[in-house]
Amino acid sequence: MSLMPTLFAKVRKLSKNQNGALSKARCDLVCFETSKENKQQCRTKCRSEEQKPGTCPAEDSPKWAEACVEACNADSQCDSTQRCCHHGCGSTCSEPTDLHIIPGLPALPLVDKVKEKKRSVVIQWSDGVGDAARAVPGRILYLLEEQNHVGPKYEESKLGEWKMLLRTNKNKTSLKSLLKPGHWYRFRVAAVSASGTRGFSAPSTPFTPRKGPRPPPAPKKLRVRPIKSDNGTVTVRLEWKEPNSDLPVVRYKVFWSRRVKGLSGPLDSVLVKHQSVPNVRTC
């Protein structure tokens, strides 16, 4: 009897970033003083009636000639700092033309440095420069995002999407066990007040942890499930939990053996075959 394994690895699903993080932060500040029982209603109203700061491009902009569609009805339907701009041919999400000079908004932060310590990575940023950085009343929240790629050297074209790390009211944060060896990272920060935001800062310089990546540990929760038996051949399905690894697991090496009856009676295990298989992911 021979064994023909069909191989599957169960993996964790990666959670997606929360949409509208900038708008959510602004509405949390708008509703900060609202009573607990009315806070959710306040946030919902704030999001649905959102009016972002800034002036839409002129209606005679060449961009509008290519956008004769109703792409949006309200600012809340547009990403980040974009506004729903209406024109004679429809409406389109577009960046305001004067967002960088509007008074009353927090200045774009400046990511000062990314410093690696023994058990953490410290990221620090400033409030920007000039009068705009000092003249904003009320509370300010900072949103920190990261993007990364795997590899021994930094290549900007390989960077993934920006992902939210955290939000804080401080000008620095300490990250523990969030950054993996063997990855290159960039960070950016947005400052948000109840009046709005100018968006995210320019990305930081690329950063990679000094410690090199470790080999992945052995997979766990190995299970063997019979699928079918046909003319003395048994097909089985192997399932296991993908291990936590600094680098993505590309392949697995699977060993299996045939159990035969020995001369003394007990079953002996004789190695028959091993096979390298790709990381097949099933959700």
N, C-alpha and C positions, 0 to 999 in steps of 0.2 A: 504494500500500500504506500503510495506517495502522497506528499502534502503539497498542495498548490495554494499558497496564502494570497488572499486579496487584502491589500493593505490600506488602512485609513488612519489618519491622525486627527484627533479632536483638538481644536484650538479655541482659545478665547476670542470672542468678538471684540474688536476695537470700537470703543465708543466714539461717536462723532462729536465734533465741537458743537456747543450750543449756539444756535443762530441768534443774531441780534444782541451780542454781548454788550456792545457799546450802548445801545438803546436801553437795555435792561438796567445797566449801571446808572444811567441818567435818571430813569424812572424811580429806581431805589432811592436816589438822593432827593428827588422831587417829593417823594412820599415818606421821607425819613421821619418827619414830625407827626405823621398821621397816626391815629390810634390803631392798636393792634387789630381790632375787629374791622376796621375800614381800610387797612393797608392793602389787601389784595385787590379790592375794588379800585382803589386809587391807582395802583400799578397798571391794572387792565385798561383803565381810562387813559392813563398817560401814554401807554403804548399805541392804543388805537387812534388817539388824537395827536400823535407826535408831529411836530413841525420842526424840522431840522434847520439849523442856522445856515445862512449863505444865500447867494443869489444865483439863480439858474443862468445858463448861457443864453445869449440873445437869441430871439426867435429866428433871425436870419442866418444863424450859424450853419455852415455846410453840413454839420453832423445831422441836422434834422431832416435833410433831404433823403437820408438813407433810413429813416425811422418812422414811416407812416403806419404806426401801430399804436394801440393803447397798451403799452407795456406795464403801466402801473396806474393806480388811482390815488395813492397817498404815499407820503414819505416813509411810512412804516413798512411798505412793501419793498423798499430799496435797501441794499446792503450798506453797512458801514456808514460813511458820511454822505453818501449819495442822496440826492433829493429827487422826488418825482416831479419832473419838469414838463409842463404842458406847453404845447405849441400848436400851430395851425394844422399840423399833419398828425397829431396824436399826442402821446406822452411817453417819456423815456426816463429811466433812472440815470442821473448824470451828476458828476462832481460839481459843486458850486465853484464859481470863478473867483470868489473873494474870501474863501474860508480862512486863509492865512493872515488876513488883516482885520477880521471882525473883532471889535473890542468885547471884553467881557467873557471870553472863553479861555480856558487854560492853554498855556503855550505848549507846543510840541516838546515832550521830554527829550533829553539827551542821555543815551545809555553811556555812562562814564567808563565802566570797566566790568569785566567778568573775572572774578578771582577765585581760584580753586584752593580750598583749605583741606585739612586732613580728611574730614568726613562730610564735607559739603561744598557747594559752589555758591558764592555770594555774587549777586547781580545788583548793581547800584546805578541810579540814574538821577539826573538833576531836573529842576522844574523848567528848564529852558533858559532863555536869555532875554534880557530887555524888560521893558515895563510890562509887557503882556504877561510875563511870568509872575509878576508881583501884585498885579491889580485885580486878581480874581477873588471875589468874596465867596464865603461858604465852604462847604466840604468838597474835597476832591478825592476821587477814587482812581487808582492806577490799575490798568489791565496789562498783564504780561503775557506775551505769546512767544512760541518757539517754532522753529522749523529745523529739520535735520536730514541728514542722509548718512548711510553706512559707507565706510571706505577708509583706506589708509591715508588718503590725501583729500583736501577740500576741492570740490567741484560744484560750483554754483548751480549748474544745469541739473544736478541730481537732487537738489533740495525738494522736500515734499511740501505739502500745504502748511500754512500757518495754523497752529493749534493753541488753544487757550491753556495756559498753565495755572494762573491764579489772578486774583485781584486783591488789592491792599490799599490802605491809606498811608503807607509809609513809602520812603524813597529808596528802599532796598529790600531784598528778600534773600533768604538762605534756602537753597534747594538741597534736600537730602534724599538720596536713593532714587532720584527722578531722571538723572542723566546717565546714559549707558556708555561704557567704554567702547571704542571702535566707531563712534558716531561723531559727526561734525554738527555743531549747533550754531544757529543765529537767534538773537532775541530782539524783540521790539516792544515798546511800551506806549500806551495811550493814556492821556489824562482826561478825566471826565468830571464835569460839574453838572449841577442841575440845569444850567443853561445850554449844555451840549459839549461837544468835543471837536478838536481839529483833526482827529484821527490818530494813527499810529506814527511813531517816530521812525527815523531811518534805522535799518537793521544794525545790530552790533557787529563788530568784527568777528569772524568765525572762531569758534572755540571747540576744542576737543579735550576730554579728560586725559590726564597724564597716564593713568593706569591703563594698560592694555587689556583687550578683551580676553575672557577666560573661555575654555572649552565648555560646551553645554553639558549639564549633568544628564544622567540617564533618564529616559522617559519614565513616567509613573502610571499606575493603574492599567497595566497591560491586561487585556481580556481577549480570550479566544472564543469566537462564535462559529459553530458549524453552519455552513450554508447549504451544501448538498453533498451527496455521495453517489458516485456513478462508476460502476464496473471496478470497484476496488480503489477508486481515487476519491479522496475526501478533499473538498474545497472548504477552507475556513477563512474567516475574516478576523484580522487582528486590529484591535483598537487600543490606543494609548493616549495619554495626556501629554501634549507638547510641553517640554520643560521650559522654565524661565531661562532665557539665554541673552547674553550681551549682544550677540549678533543673530540675525535670522537663521533658523535651521533650514538648510537647503536640502539635505538628504539624510536618510537613516540607513544604517546597516542592520539587516534582520538576519538572525541565525535561527535555524531550526534543525531538529535531529529526528532520527528514526529510532523508536524503542523496539529492541529485539530481545527475545528470551535467551538468557545466557545458559551456559552448560550447567551451572549450579542451580538454576531455577529462577532467581530474581531477574527482573528486566534490567538490561544494560542500555545506556544511551550512546548511540554512535552518531557522530557528527556527519551529516550528509551534505549540507549545502549552506551557503550564505549569499545574501543578495543585497545590493544597494538600491534603495528606492527613493524616488522624489518625495518631497514633503507634500503629500496629498491632503488637502484641507477640506473637511466637510463641516458644515454648520448645522 
